[in-house]
Amino acid sequence: MTRVFSIPTSAPFLPTLARALLDGELVPGFAPRGDPLALASATLYLPTRRAGRMFAEALLEASGGEALLLPRIVPLGDVDEDALVFAEEAPLLAPPRAVASVHRRVALAALVERWRDALAEGAGQAAVAAGPAATVALADELGRLFDQMSTAGVAWERLDGLAPEEHDRYFEISLDFLRIARRAWLAHLHALELVEPAVRRDVLVGAEASRLARLGVAAGPVIAAGSTGSLPATARLLAAIARLPQGAVVLPGLDLDMEDDAFALLTAPATVAPDHPQYGLAHLLPQLAVARRDVVELGPRRPNGRERLLSEAMRQSETTDRWTSLAIRLPDAARDAALEGLTLIAAADPREEALAIALVLRDTLERPGETAALVTPDRDLARRVAAELNRFGISIDDSAGVPLAETAPGRLARLVARAAAEACAPGPLFALLTHPLARFGFDPDAKREAVAALELVALRGPRPRAGIAGLAATVAAFDPATLRDGDPRRRVDDAGLAAASDLVARLGAALAPLFACTGKAPLPDLVAAHRAAVEAMAGPLNPADPDPALAALAHAFEEIADGAADGPALRLEDYAETVAALFADQMVRPPQPAQEQVRILGPLEARLIHVDRVVLGGLVEGAWPPQTRTDPWLSRPMRGELGLDLPERRIGLSAHDFVQGFGAREVILTYPGKVAGTQTVASRFLQRLATVAGKERWAMVRARGEGWRLAAASLDQGPSVPRAEQPAPAPPLELRPRQLSVTEIETFLRDPYSIFARHVLRLRPLDPLDATPGGAERGSALHEALGTFTAAFPEDLPPDALDQLLAHGRAAFAPLAVYPAEYAVWWTRFERVAGWVVAFERERRAELRRVVPETSGRLDIELARGPFRLTGRADRIELRTDGRLAILDYKTGTAPSTRQGATFSPQLPLEAAMAARGAFRNVPAGEVEDFRYVELKGGAEPGREKPGVHKETTATQMAEDALDRLKDLLLAFEDPNQGYRALAAPQWQGRFGAYDHLARVREWALGGGEEGEA
């Protein structure tokens, strides 16, 4: 007779199992309580190694702390699934080594790449998603399919029985590839004397089952506990243990309250319910040769009756009509008792959810003797909660660890590859240089100074030429004497420049191995070069390093190198995209914290670990339960024909984990209302529970969580502060500027605070990293082209004027060629502009004696405290045949209107006033007859003239009026009480400039402010 037991959800699994083992409830005649040596003859199979360690502690506690010899404890599987992973010393078996996951990934990626390239060549276009990321993703799915076929015991010959004509054309193509890939892969493994991990696992499991069957009574007491038998190999081992004379199987949370006919539906051929939490156990019982009624329940249930409530809530859809009689089976009092201690936190977003959970766990630490755990499949939520607990100085044990790619060494490795792939582009390069592990042999202070100097000299502003040579040339050409006063780059002295040059040299030496991998390089060469570059920056990598993350990185490089020979050749750019995927299987688990009062657990581990308070977090569709994943290689009908699990099977496993989480005295359910600004859908498990609980009771459950939610929402709220006022600093008169350019006068009129920040505080905004050229760069190139062309031909145009202008344009636009997309658009527009300008020039020059291009000037304005200097640089001043002057200003954008020119945009009127007084070099004083704008956009309308003089006045009058208004403005600021007000007359509402963060504009201008000019 087989002995199968179940521990209810509300009973602590491991303590109940330990007590039952010691008291002889599991194996007749084996009651080792009081005999410290007897336990050594028993063998226990538990799902994880951690569960084994905790069971040993439970045995010691159940025995009253007496010394005893522990039984042999063998882990059944890893922390992700019920997959058996035995130690190398598995009895009577020395199986082949399993292929490493990275080796398999790169080798299968090479197969996928060759297949994809062959398809593309035959079809004349890409038939399958291309790129390194897509290739690796397909390789992973291919490896997963291999595992599933092996696990389910499906012979690959059955693929020949599928009818591809009944499916999409793509799956006919994929079937052909699967047949070829499987043969090639098996031949590859055979040559290396390796096997698939799933094959090795199944061989080990089968051998262990056979060993136990042969031993019979000699095997001694053998107990398997905590597994649902979700894998066929696991189920076979459980069945072998159940048949042993002294064998026993202990199941987690078998539903003994479910009606017999409803339970039978789970295994009925016509009914498919893989998303039910009892689906796996229902299929396991026949293999154990035991009926559900014969399963013995161990340990007392908690009297609140949650098992019955959950059984009702999770019943399959075919029987939900029985909810109409729910009040008879589950009266109001029973539901009230079951919902006691249940709390729902409906957070606004993931951050609020994580903070609320952190507060719950922190509260547990203040309760002596109590324990708590966050159980979630959402790794992002787990990391958020750990980060929120850090703000309270609490380090928490996360059983899953951290992905290697997200650790500091992993990020360094990714940045090294990315910086090399992008030829030292400023963005990734700056991230690499500022990484704390990228030391380059400098001490921290010296490195900080070198990075700061290089940032100012080469990384901010337009991108330097590609590669180390471009960086070195930029540093070598740097001359602070050529920079304007106040330019932030002038702070780089000779010592800083030398440090920057030294840093570039060390960077070049470190990245040299990667730069040597040109074209499509073999993967082993890329991996070796990558490791060399990382070690040149951070020091040697050692798998025995005391830092677990550095040790994991060293181990990952070694593992990748072992399988790289079978991987595809890659360009450096593609390798950089693949790095994160190559590290994907590596998890870094830091040393366990001293306290285990609160923990973060995965759902599988949580089945067996009892705590007083459990938080089931991330209860939204797509996380818990997980989103069903479509197989890219086999369609759903194909998988059904082969007998492979349907995607809904993952939902059933997730449902079982959800139900198992309700064993704690206090259960807190959490979910975010929105993720990334998108409304979430609460988990179907929550919705079922709410339906069975009833609207009023569920409202009470939700009300219990409001306190935690409000606490989380208010934690970062500080005391109310008065709203910031519009600033108007009034510095001493001697600090106020005595010189401004005509282009700054508009700023002076609209936003005096910017003048204060620039000329009184002497602050200059830094250029952004890797600044993409915009309108300013295009405008500068166009002005330079027109200026040099006009300087070459100030009087008459040559016959080949268009060719000459284009030649000047090529020289002016040449620096922008490093930005091919922008250059292509802008040069095309300049070609249109050039044709229009030549026609414009030929018509206009008939009335001109000479044209003076881009000339600078200055005019001293006498004030009470001394002269104020107005400077300017006119794009073009024309000397007419009648002795009068005209001023033109080139605009690549939209020119201001004549009304704006008379009020807040007085650049041209002020230039006219200066020209009338002979303030410009090479231009004699004279009457200004006209000034106007020339818009050169290069679009459908390449260019056009736009008047600058208002039709109701003259150029001279506008010029004198503008100068008078400027004098009035300057006199106003001669008053020491006159402040430089922020955004005195903004042109556009919502405009934010370079100094507005200093003026705290967003604090006082939102929701109000003065009306700006449209």
Secondary structure, 3 states (H helix, E strand, C coil): CCCEEEECCCCCHHHHHHHHHHHCCCCCCCCCCCCCCHHHHCEEEECCHHHHHHHHHHHHHHCCCCCCCCCEEEECECCCCCCECCCCCCCCCCCCEECCHHHHHHHHHHHHHHHHHHHHHHHCCCCCCCCHHHHHHHHHHHHHHHHHHHHHCCCHHHHHHCCHHHCCHHHHHHHHHHHHHHHHHHHHHHHHCEECHHHHHHHHHHHHHHHHHHHHHHHCCEEEECCCCCCHHHHHHHHHHHHCCCEEEEEECCCCCCCHHHHHHCCCCCCCCCCCCCHHHHHHHHHCCCCHHHCEECCCCCCCCHHHHHHHHCCCHHHHHHHHHHHHHCCHHHHHHHHCCEEEEEECCHHHHHHHHHHHHHHHHCCCCCCEEEECCCHHHHHHHHHHHHCCCCCCEECCCEEHHHCHHHHHHHHHHHHHHCCCCHHHHHHHHCCCCCCCCCCHHHHHHHHHHHHHHHHECCCCCCHHHHHHHHHHCCCHHHCCCCCHHHHCCHHHHHHHHHHHHHHHHHHHHHHCCCCCECHHHHHHHHHHHHHHHHCCCCCCCCCHHHHHHHHHHHHHHHHHCCCCCECHHHHHHHHHHHCCCCEECCCCCCCCCEEEECHHHHCCCCCCEEEECCCECEECCECCCCCCCCCHHHHHHHCCCCCCHHHHHHHHHHHHHHHCCEEEEEEECEECCEECCECHHHHHHHHHHCHHHHHHHHHHHHHHHHHHHHHCCCCCCCCCCCCCCCCCHHHCCCEEEHHHHHHHHHCHHHHHHHHHCCCCCCCCECCCCCHHHHHHHHHHHHHHHHHHCCCCCCCCHHHHHHHHHHHHHHHHHHCHHHHHHHHHHHHHHHHHHHHHHHHHHHHEEEEEEEEEEEEEEEECCEEEEEEEEEEEEEEECCCCEEEEEEECCCCCCHHHHHCCCCHHHHHHHHHHCCCECCCCCCCEEEEEEEECCCCCCCCEEEECCCCCCCHHHHHHHHHHHHHHHHHHCCCCCCCCCCCCCCCCCCCCCCCCCCCCHHHHCCCCCCCCCC
